[in-house]
Amino acid sequence: MTEPNDRTTVRLAVVYYSSTGTVTGLAKAVADAAEKAGAEVRLRKAAELAPRAAIESNPAWAENVRATADIAEATPDDMVWADAVIFGSPTRYGNIASQLKQFIDTLGGLWQEGKLADKVYSGFTASATKHGGQESTLLALYTTIHHFGGIVVAPGYTDPAKFADGNPYGTSHVGGPETPLDDEARTAAGIQARRVVKFTRALKAGLSPDG
């Protein structure tokens, strides 16, 4: 893991893609909860690949692009800096969005150097319908993490509130831009963020193989 200023400082990158803003909301909820848990947080969005005409054809998509203009785009340096990474993506036919996949595909050099290994990873997602591929999207993401040599820290059913949202793989939300995040999703985001920070801090404090 990246050497910290001290062995309890957690550096967390929240790297996400969102078209119409639902996953943006989840990303901000995760980042806020992690900061409150004592982590240093970088909130980063994956670069947009869609043409401007496609974006402008959907008012919610265009508005999200404008609303997130001040959020920096993710770079490989963010991955090197981070002790833990929480990825976020809407479901795309049961998999992550191409924009987040494109970012991950740029990390081959870091993977070859072993710089993606031994970090904590987790993920969150959203879909328009209840059975829109949330579980398969997160499981596909976690398959990538296994290739990294990363440590998956999923929320599981480790808090009574997780039996309300019911997703042990990661925070998720059902609905589009007309369905704002509810307390259930925000609670789940907090549980996941705090769990990632807790386990990352424990690894850095005493269980790192390089410590």
Accessible surface in RSA format (square Angstrom, percent):
REM  Atomic radii and reference values for relative SASA: ProtOr
REM  Chains: A
REM  Algorithm: Lee & Richards
REM  Probe-radius: 1.40
REM  Slices: 20
REM RES _ NUM      All-atoms   Total-Side   Main-Chain    Non-polar    All polar
REM                ABS   REL    ABS   REL    ABS   REL    ABS   REL    ABS   REL
RES MET A   1    42.85  22.2   8.90   5.9  33.95  80.8  15.37  13.1  27.49  36.4
RES THR A   2    37.55  26.7  26.22  26.6  11.34  27.0  30.93  41.5   6.62  10.0
RES GLU A   3   126.85  72.8 114.52  86.6  12.33  29.4  64.28 124.3  62.57  51.1
RES PRO A   4    26.86  19.6   8.72   8.0  18.13  65.9   9.37   7.7  17.49 108.7
RES ASN A   5   122.42  84.4  85.02  82.2  37.40  90.0  29.53  71.1  92.89  89.8
RES ASP A   6    70.77  49.6  62.60  62.3   8.18  19.3  43.09 101.4  27.69  27.6
RES ARG A   7   101.88  42.8  99.15  50.5   2.73   6.5  63.08  86.2  38.80  23.5
RES THR A   8    75.16  53.5  72.29  73.3   2.87   6.8  49.79  66.9  25.37  38.3
RES THR A   9    21.63  15.4  16.67  16.9   4.96  11.8  11.18  15.0  10.45  15.8
RES VAL A  10     0.00   0.0   0.00   0.0   0.00   0.0   0.00   0.0   0.00   0.0
RES ARG A  11    33.94  14.2  33.94  17.3   0.00   0.0   0.00   0.0  33.94  20.6
RES LEU A  12     0.00   0.0   0.00   0.0   0.00   0.0   0.00   0.0   0.00   0.0
RES ALA A  13     0.00   0.0   0.00   0.0   0.00   0.0   0.00   0.0   0.00   0.0
RES VAL A  14     0.00   0.0   0.00   0.0   0.00   0.0   0.00   0.0   0.00   0.0
RES VAL A  15     0.00   0.0   0.00   0.0   0.00   0.0   0.00   0.0   0.00   0.0
RES TYR A  16     3.50   1.6   3.50   2.0   0.00   0.0   2.65   2.0   0.85   1.0
RES TYR A  17     6.70   3.1   6.43   3.7   0.27   0.7   6.08   4.6   0.61   0.8
RES SER A  18    10.74   9.1   1.17   1.6   9.57  22.1   0.28   0.6  10.46  14.7
RES SER A  19    15.50  13.1  14.10  18.8   1.40   3.2   3.39   7.2  12.11  17.0
RES THR A  20    33.98  24.2  24.79  25.1   9.19  21.9  12.56  16.9  21.42  32.4
RES GLY A  21    21.00  25.9   0.00   N/A  21.00  25.9  11.45  31.4   9.56  21.4
RES THR A  22    19.58  13.9  11.16  11.3   8.42  20.1  16.21  21.8   3.37   5.1
RES VAL A  23     2.59   1.7   2.08   1.9   0.51   1.2   2.08   1.8   0.51   1.4
RES THR A  24     8.53   6.1   8.53   8.7   0.00   0.0   8.48  11.4   0.06   0.1
RES GLY A  25    20.88  25.7   0.00   N/A  20.88  25.7  19.69  54.0   1.18   2.7
RES LEU A  26     0.00   0.0   0.00   0.0   0.00   0.0   0.00   0.0   0.00   0.0
RES ALA A  27     0.05   0.0   0.05   0.1   0.00   0.0   0.05   0.1   0.00   0.0
RES LYS A  28    97.52  47.6  93.29  57.2   4.23  10.1  53.33  48.0  44.19  47.1
RES ALA A  29    16.42  15.1   4.61   7.1  11.80  26.8  12.63  17.8   3.78  10.0
RES VAL A  30     0.00   0.0   0.00   0.0   0.00   0.0   0.00   0.0   0.00   0.0
RES ALA A  31     8.97   8.2   8.97  13.8   0.00   0.0   8.97  12.6   0.00   0.0
RES ASP A  32    65.28  45.7  62.71  62.4   2.57   6.1  19.58  46.1  45.70  45.6
RES ALA A  33    12.75  11.7   8.42  13.0   4.33   9.8  11.81  16.6   0.94   2.5
RES ALA A  34     0.00   0.0   0.00   0.0   0.00   0.0   0.00   0.0   0.00   0.0
RES GLU A  35    96.23  55.2  81.32  61.5  14.91  35.5  19.96  38.6  76.27  62.3
RES LYS A  36   167.25  81.6 127.23  78.1  40.02  95.3  89.51  80.6  77.74  82.8
RES ALA A  37    30.24  27.8   8.42  13.0  21.82  49.6  21.07  29.7   9.17  24.3
RES GLY A  38    49.76  61.4   0.00   N/A  49.76  61.4  30.21  82.9  19.55  43.8
RES ALA A  39     9.64   8.9   0.00   0.0   9.64  21.9   0.18   0.3   9.46  25.1
RES GLU A  40    72.27  41.5  66.21  50.1   6.06  14.4  39.65  76.7  32.62  26.6
RES VAL A  41    29.53  19.4   1.72   1.6  27.82  67.0   1.72   1.5  27.82  75.4
RES ARG A  42    56.30  23.6  54.72  27.9   1.58   3.8  11.49  15.7  44.81  27.2
RES LEU A  43    38.35  21.4  31.60  22.6   6.75  17.0  31.60  22.2   6.75  18.2
RES ARG A  44    51.20  21.5  51.20  26.1   0.00   0.0   0.00   0.0  51.20  31.0
RES LYS A  45    37.98  18.5  37.98  23.3   0.00   0.0  23.32  21.0  14.66  15.6
RES ALA A  46     4.93   4.5   0.00   0.0   4.93  11.2   0.57   0.8   4.35  11.5
RES ALA A  47    43.67  40.2  37.75  58.3   5.91  13.5  38.18  53.8   5.49  14.5
RES GLU A  48    57.43  33.0  32.24  24.4  25.19  60.0  29.65  57.4  27.78  22.7
RES LEU A  49    92.57  51.6  62.13  44.5  30.43  76.5  66.75  46.9  25.81  69.5
RES ALA A  50    24.54  22.6   8.36  12.9  16.18  36.8  13.97  19.7  10.57  28.0
RES PRO A  51    90.82  66.2  79.60  72.6  11.21  40.8  90.81  75.0   0.01   0.0
RES ARG A  52   134.32  56.4 125.27  63.9   9.05  21.6  63.10  86.2  71.23  43.2
RES ALA A  53    80.17  73.7  63.32  97.7  16.85  38.3  71.60 100.8   8.57  22.7
RES ALA A  54    35.43  32.6  26.30  40.6   9.12  20.8  34.03  47.9   1.40   3.7
RES ILE A  55     6.26   3.6   6.26   4.7   0.00   0.0   6.26   4.5   0.00   0.0
RES GLU A  56    83.22  47.8  62.08  47.0  21.13  50.3  34.91  67.5  48.31  39.4
RES SER A  57    90.31  76.3  51.98  69.4  38.33  88.3  47.73 101.6  42.58  59.7
RES ASN A  58    55.21  38.1  53.46  51.7   1.75   4.2  10.50  25.3  44.71  43.2
RES PRO A  59   106.45  77.6  98.80  90.1   7.65  27.8 104.29  86.1   2.16  13.4
RES ALA A  60    25.78  23.7  14.69  22.7  11.09  25.2  22.83  32.2   2.95   7.8
RES TRP A  61    43.28  17.4  43.28  20.9   0.00   0.0  43.23  23.0   0.05   0.1
RES ALA A  62     2.52   2.3   2.49   3.8   0.03   0.1   2.49   3.5   0.03   0.1
RES GLU A  63    94.22  54.1  94.22  71.3   0.00   0.0  45.07  87.2  49.15  40.1
RES ASN A  64    13.40   9.2   9.89   9.6   3.52   8.5   4.91  11.8   8.50   8.2
RES VAL A  65    39.43  25.9  36.12  32.7   3.31   8.0  38.27  33.3   1.15   3.1
RES ARG A  66   136.78  57.4 118.18  60.2  18.60  44.3  69.87  95.5  66.91  40.6
RES ALA A  67    59.31  54.5  31.74  49.0  27.56  62.7  43.31  61.0  15.99  42.4
RES THR A  68     6.02   4.3   6.02   6.1   0.00   0.0   1.31   1.8   4.71   7.1
RES ALA A  69    79.53  73.1  49.36  76.2  30.18  68.6  53.96  76.0  25.57  67.7
RES ASP A  70   130.44  91.4  91.41  91.0  39.04  92.3  50.96 119.9  79.49  79.3
RES ILE A  71    19.60  11.2  12.74   9.5   6.86  16.5  16.91  12.2   2.69   7.3
RES ALA A  72    50.55  46.5  37.89  58.5  12.66  28.8  48.34  68.1   2.21   5.8
RES GLU A  73    90.60  52.0  80.54  60.9  10.07  24.0  22.81  44.1  67.80  55.4
RES ALA A  74    15.03  13.8   0.00   0.0  15.03  34.2   0.00   0.0  15.03  39.8
RES THR A  75    61.20  43.5  61.11  62.0   0.10   0.2  55.72  74.8   5.48   8.3
RES PRO A  76    56.06  40.9  56.06  51.1   0.00   0.0  56.06  46.3   0.00   0.0
RES ASP A  77    84.93  59.5  79.13  78.8   5.80  13.7  31.20  73.4  53.73  53.6
RES ASP A  78     3.89   2.7   3.89   3.9   0.00   0.0   0.00   0.0   3.89   3.9
RES MET A  79     0.00   0.0   0.00   0.0   0.00   0.0   0.00   0.0   0.00   0.0
RES VAL A  80    50.82  33.4  50.05  45.3   0.77   1.9  50.56  43.9   0.26   0.7
RES TRP A  81    38.76  15.6  34.16  16.5   4.60  10.8  27.85  14.8  10.91  17.7
RES ALA A  82     0.00   0.0   0.00   0.0   0.00   0.0   0.00   0.0   0.00   0.0
RES ASP A  83     0.01   0.0   0.01   0.0   0.00   0.0   0.00   0.0   0.01   0.0
RES ALA A  84     0.00   0.0   0.00   0.0   0.00   0.0   0.00   0.0   0.00   0.0
RES VAL A  85     0.00   0.0   0.00   0.0   0.00   0.0   0.00   0.0   0.00   0.0
RES ILE A  86     0.00   0.0   0.00   0.0   0.00   0.0   0.00   0.0   0.00   0.0
RES PHE A  87     0.17   0.1   0.17   0.1   0.00   0.0   0.17   0.1   0.00   0.0
RES GLY A  88     0.31   0.4   0.00   N/A   0.31   0.4   0.31   0.9   0.00   0.0
RES SER A  89     2.87   2.4   2.12   2.8   0.74   1.7   2.12   4.5   0.74   1.0
RES PRO A  90    13.90  10.1  13.90  12.7   0.00   0.0  13.90  11.5   0.00   0.0
RES THR A  91    16.42  11.7   8.84   9.0   7.58  18.1   0.00   0.0  16.42  24.8
RES ARG A  92    88.28  37.1  83.02  42.3   5.26  12.5  34.33  46.9  53.96  32.7
RES TYR A  93   228.47 106.7 182.58 103.9  45.88 119.4 149.18 112.1  79.28  97.7
RES GLY A  94    20.43  25.2   0.00   N/A  20.43  25.2  11.34  31.1   9.10  20.4
RES ASN A  95    75.15  51.8  75.15  72.6   0.00   0.0  17.11  41.2  58.03  56.1
RES ILE A  96    16.85   9.6   7.68   5.7   9.16  22.1   7.68   5.5   9.16  24.9
RES ALA A  97     0.31   0.3   0.31   0.5   0.00   0.0   0.31   0.4   0.00   0.0
RES SER A  98    70.58  59.6  60.61  80.9   9.96  23.0  46.72  99.5  23.86  33.4
RES GLN A  99    16.87   9.4  15.36  11.2   1.52   3.6   0.00   0.0  16.87  12.8
RES LEU A 100     0.17   0.1   0.17   0.1   0.00   0.0   0.17   0.1   0.00   0.0
RES LYS A 101    94.64  46.2  94.64  58.1   0.00   0.0  66.81  60.1  27.83  29.6
RES GLN A 102    89.41  50.0  87.55  64.0   1.85   4.4  15.69  33.4  73.72  55.9
RES PHE A 103    15.00   7.5  11.41   7.1   3.59   9.3  14.71   8.9   0.29   0.8
RES ILE A 104    12.99   7.4   8.46   6.3   4.53  10.9   8.46   6.1   4.53  12.3
RES ASP A 105    82.55  57.8  54.59  54.3  27.96  66.1  25.61  60.3  56.94  56.8
RES THR A 106    73.28  52.1  46.03  46.7  27.26  65.0  53.33  71.6  19.95  30.2
RES LEU A 107     1.68   0.9   0.96   0.7   0.72   1.8   1.68   1.2   0.00   0.0
RES GLY A 108    35.84  44.2   0.00   N/A  35.84  44.2  33.74  92.6   2.10   4.7
RES GLY A 109    40.05  49.4   0.00   N/A  40.05  49.4  30.61  84.0   9.43  21.1
RES LEU A 110    24.79  13.8  23.51  16.8   1.28   3.2  23.51  16.5   1.28   3.4
RES TRP A 111   127.87  51.3 119.83  58.0   8.04  18.9 111.24  59.3  16.63  27.0
RES GLN A 112   143.65  80.3 107.03  78.2  36.62  87.2  27.75  59.1 115.91  87.9
RES GLU A 113   109.94  63.1  76.08  57.6  33.86  80.6  41.05  79.4  68.89  56.2
RES GLY A 114    43.81  54.0   0.00   N/A  43.81  54.0  28.01  76.9  15.81  35.4
RES LYS A 115    97.57  47.6  89.26  54.8   8.30  19.8  50.98  45.9  46.59  49.6
RES LEU A 116     0.50   0.3   0.41   0.3   0.09   0.2   0.41   0.3   0.09   0.2
RES ALA A 117    28.82  26.5  22.80  35.2   6.02  13.7  22.80  32.1   6.02  15.9
RES ASP A 118    51.29  35.9  50.98  50.7   0.31   0.7   2.26   5.3  49.03  48.9
RES LYS A 119     5.86   2.9   5.86   3.6   0.00   0.0   2.55   2.3   3.31   3.5
RES VAL A 120     0.00   0.0   0.00   0.0   0.00   0.0   0.00   0.0   0.00   0.0
RES TYR A 121     0.20   0.1   0.20   0.1   0.00   0.0   0.20   0.1   0.00   0.0
RES SER A 122     0.57   0.5   0.00   0.0   0.57   1.3   0.00   0.0   0.57   0.8
RES GLY A 123     0.00   0.0   0.00   N/A   0.00   0.0   0.00   0.0   0.00   0.0
RES PHE A 124     1.23   0.6   0.00   0.0   1.23   3.2   0.00   0.0   1.23   3.5
RES THR A 125     0.03   0.0   0.03   0.0   0.00   0.0   0.03   0.0   0.00   0.0
RES ALA A 126     4.92   4.5   3.76   5.8   1.16   2.6   3.95   5.6   0.97   2.6
RES SER A 127     7.46   6.3   0.72   1.0   6.74  15.5   7.46  15.9   0.00   0.0
RES ALA A 128    81.60  75.0  57.05  88.0  24.55  55.8  57.81  81.4  23.79  63.0
RES THR A 129    84.41  60.0  80.83  81.9   3.59   8.5  70.91  95.2  13.50  20.4
RES LYS A 130   157.94  77.1 141.53  86.8  16.42  39.1  83.90  75.5  74.04  78.9
RES HIS A 131   167.90  91.8 135.15  93.9  32.75  83.8 100.71 103.8  67.19  78.2
RES GLY A 132    25.39  31.3   0.00   N/A  25.39  31.3  15.62  42.9   9.78  21.9
RES GLY A 133    20.58  25.4   0.00   N/A  20.58  25.4  17.54  48.1   3.04   6.8
RES GLN A 134    19.21  10.7  16.29  11.9   2.91   6.9   4.67   9.9  14.54  11.0
RES GLU A 135    93.51  53.7  91.90  69.5   1.62   3.8  23.18  44.8  70.34  57.4
RES SER A 136    52.35  44.2  46.20  61.7   6.16  14.2  44.82  95.4   7.54  10.6
RES THR A 137     0.94   0.7   0.94   1.0   0.00   0.0   0.94   1.3   0.00   0.0
RES LEU A 138     1.03   0.6   1.03   0.7   0.00   0.0   1.03   0.7   0.00   0.0
RES LEU A 139    84.94  47.3  82.10  58.7   2.84   7.1  82.46  57.9   2.48   6.7
RES ALA A 140    31.39  28.9  17.82  27.5  13.57  30.9  25.29  35.6   6.10  16.2
RES LEU A 141     3.57   2.0   3.08   2.2   0.49   1.2   3.57   2.5   0.00   0.0
RES TYR A 142    13.26   6.2  13.26   7.5   0.00   0.0  13.26  10.0   0.00   0.0
RES THR A 143    74.12  52.7  73.61  74.6   0.51   1.2  48.84  65.6  25.28  38.2
RES THR A 144    33.01  23.5  29.66  30.1   3.35   8.0  12.43  16.7  20.58  31.1
RES ILE A 145     0.64   0.4   0.64   0.5   0.00   0.0   0.64   0.5   0.00   0.0
RES HIS A 146   125.13  68.4 104.59  72.7  20.54  52.5  71.39  73.6  53.75  62.5
RES HIS A 147   130.28  71.2 111.68  77.6  18.60  47.6  73.36  75.6  56.92  66.2
RES PHE A 148    17.06   8.5  10.68   6.6   6.38  16.6  10.85   6.6   6.22  17.8
RES GLY A 149    38.81  47.9   0.00   N/A  38.81  47.9  30.72  84.3   8.09  18.1
RES GLY A 150    15.56  19.2   0.00   N/A  15.56  19.2   0.00   0.0  15.56  34.9
RES ILE A 151    67.31  38.3  63.95  47.6   3.36   8.1  67.31  48.5   0.00   0.0
RES VAL A 152    47.89  31.5  21.63  19.6  26.26  63.3  21.63  18.8  26.26  71.2
RES VAL A 153    12.65   8.3   9.23   8.4   3.42   8.2  12.19  10.6   0.46   1.2
RES ALA A 154    28.74  26.4  21.92  33.8   6.82  15.5  22.00  31.0   6.75  17.9
RES PRO A 155     0.33   0.2   0.05   0.0   0.28   1.0   0.16   0.1   0.16   1.0
RES GLY A 156    19.58  24.1   0.00   N/A  19.58  24.1  19.58  53.7   0.00   0.0
RES TYR A 157   105.35  49.2  79.35  45.1  26.00  67.6  57.37  43.1  47.98  59.1
RES THR A 158    78.24  55.6  39.48  40.0  38.76  92.4  45.70  61.4  32.54  49.2
RES ASP A 159    49.11  34.4  46.82  46.6   2.29   5.4   4.78  11.3  44.33  44.2
RES PRO A 160   116.47  84.9 103.79  94.6  12.68  46.1 107.03  88.4   9.45  58.7
RES ALA A 161    34.37  31.6  22.49  34.7  11.88  27.0  30.48  42.9   3.89  10.3
RES LYS A 162     0.09   0.0   0.09   0.1   0.00   0.0   0.05   0.0   0.04   0.0
RES PHE A 163   144.75  72.4 117.69  72.9  27.06  70.4 119.28  72.3  25.47  72.9
RES ALA A 164    68.44  62.9  36.57  56.4  31.86  72.5  46.68  65.7  21.76  57.6
RES ASP A 165    29.84  20.9   5.17   5.2  24.66  58.3   4.58  10.8  25.26  25.2
RES GLY A 166    35.30  43.5   0.00   N/A  35.30  43.5  19.49  53.5  15.81  35.4
RES ASN A 167     8.95   6.2   8.05   7.8   0.90   2.2   6.72  16.2   2.22   2.1
RES PRO A 168    28.19  20.5  26.26  23.9   1.93   7.0  26.28  21.7   1.91  11.9
RES TYR A 169    65.56  30.6  65.29  37.1   0.27   0.7  27.62  20.8  37.94  46.8
RES GLY A 170     0.00   0.0   0.00   N/A   0.00   0.0   0.00   0.0   0.00   0.0
RES THR A 171     0.04   0.0   0.04   0.0   0.00   0.0   0.00   0.0   0.04   0.1
RES SER A 172    14.91  12.6   7.26   9.7   7.65  17.6   0.04   0.1  14.87  20.8
RES HIS A 173     9.88   5.4   6.43   4.5   3.45   8.8   6.59   6.8   3.29   3.8
RES VAL A 174    62.54  41.2  51.32  46.5  11.23  27.0  51.32  44.6  11.23  30.4
RES GLY A 175    10.86  13.4   0.00   N/A  10.86  13.4   7.48  20.5   3.38   7.6
RES GLY A 176    23.23  28.6   0.00   N/A  23.23  28.6  16.37  44.9   6.86  15.4
RES PRO A 177    60.49  44.1  29.19  26.6  31.29 113.8  35.86  29.6  24.62 153.0
RES GLU A 178   151.14  86.8 120.79  91.4  30.35  72.3  74.19 143.5  76.95  62.8
RES THR A 179    60.82  43.3  58.05  58.9   2.77   6.6  37.82  50.8  23.00  34.8
RES PRO A 180   105.26  76.7  90.71  82.7  14.56  52.9 100.48  83.0   4.78  29.7
RES LEU A 181    24.18  13.5   7.08   5.1  17.09  43.0   7.08   5.0  17.09  46.0
RES ASP A 182    73.24  51.3  65.64  65.3   7.59  18.0  38.09  89.7  35.14  35.0
RES ASP A 183   116.52  81.6 112.09 111.6   4.43  10.5  35.49  83.5  81.03  80.8
RES GLU A 184    83.32  47.8  72.43  54.8  10.90  25.9  22.96  44.4  60.36  49.3
RES ALA A 185     3.05   2.8   1.56   2.4   1.48   3.4   2.74   3.9   0.31   0.8
RES ARG A 186   122.64  51.5 114.27  58.2   8.38  19.9  38.72  52.9  83.92  50.9
RES THR A 187    61.29  43.6  52.52  53.2   8.77  20.9  36.19  48.6  25.10  37.9
RES ALA A 188     1.85   1.7   0.77   1.2   1.08   2.5   1.59   2.2   0.26   0.7
RES ALA A 189     0.15   0.1   0.15   0.2   0.00   0.0   0.15   0.2   0.00   0.0
RES GLY A 190     6.00   7.4   0.00   N/A   6.00   7.4   5.72  15.7   0.28   0.6
RES ILE A 191    13.36   7.6  10.26   7.6   3.09   7.5  12.00   8.6   1.35   3.7
RES GLN A 192     0.69   0.4   0.64   0.5   0.06   0.1   0.69   1.5   0.00   0.0
RES ALA A 193     0.00   0.0   0.00   0.0   0.00   0.0   0.00   0.0   0.00   0.0
RES ARG A 194   123.07  51.7 119.13  60.7   3.94   9.4  51.46  70.3  71.61  43.4
RES ARG A 195    56.00  23.5  52.33  26.7   3.68   8.8   9.70  13.3  46.31  28.1
RES VAL A 196     0.32   0.2   0.32   0.3   0.00   0.0   0.32   0.3   0.00   0.0
RES VAL A 197     0.77   0.5   0.77   0.7   0.00   0.0   0.77   0.7   0.00   0.0
RES LYS A 198   118.67  57.9 115.38  70.8   3.30   7.9  71.28  64.2  47.39  50.5
RES PHE A 199    76.87  38.5  76.79  47.6   0.08   0.2  76.80  46.6   0.07   0.2
RES THR A 200     0.00   0.0   0.00   0.0   0.00   0.0   0.00   0.0   0.00   0.0
RES ARG A 201    71.39  30.0  71.39  36.4   0.00   0.0  32.84  44.9  38.55  23.4
RES ALA A 202    46.57  42.8  35.86  55.3  10.71  24.4  43.81  61.7   2.76   7.3
RES LEU A 203    30.26  16.9  30.26  21.6   0.00   0.0  30.26  21.3   0.00   0.0
RES LYS A 204     7.90   3.9   3.94   2.4   3.96   9.4   5.10   4.6   2.80   3.0
RES ALA A 205    50.67  46.6  30.28  46.7  20.39  46.4  30.44  42.9  20.23  53.6
RES GLY A 206    56.17  69.3   0.00   N/A  56.17  69.3  27.05  74.2  29.12  65.2
RES LEU A 207   127.43  71.0 107.38  76.8  20.04  50.4 111.60  78.4  15.83  42.6
RES SER A 208    21.81  18.4   9.00  12.0  12.82  29.5   5.68  12.1  16.14  22.6
RES PRO A 209   104.36  76.1  63.56  57.9  40.80 148.3  75.59  62.4  28.76 178.8
RES ASP A 210   107.90  75.6  75.92  75.6  31.98  75.6  32.41  76.3  75.49  75.3
RES GLY A 211    72.79  89.8   0.00   N/A  72.79  89.8  35.21  96.6  37.58  84.2
END  Absolute sums over single chains surface
CHAIN  1 A     9587.1       7392.2       2194.9       5533.5       4053.6
END  Absolute sums over all chains
TOTAL          9587.1       7392.2       2194.9       5533.5       4053.6
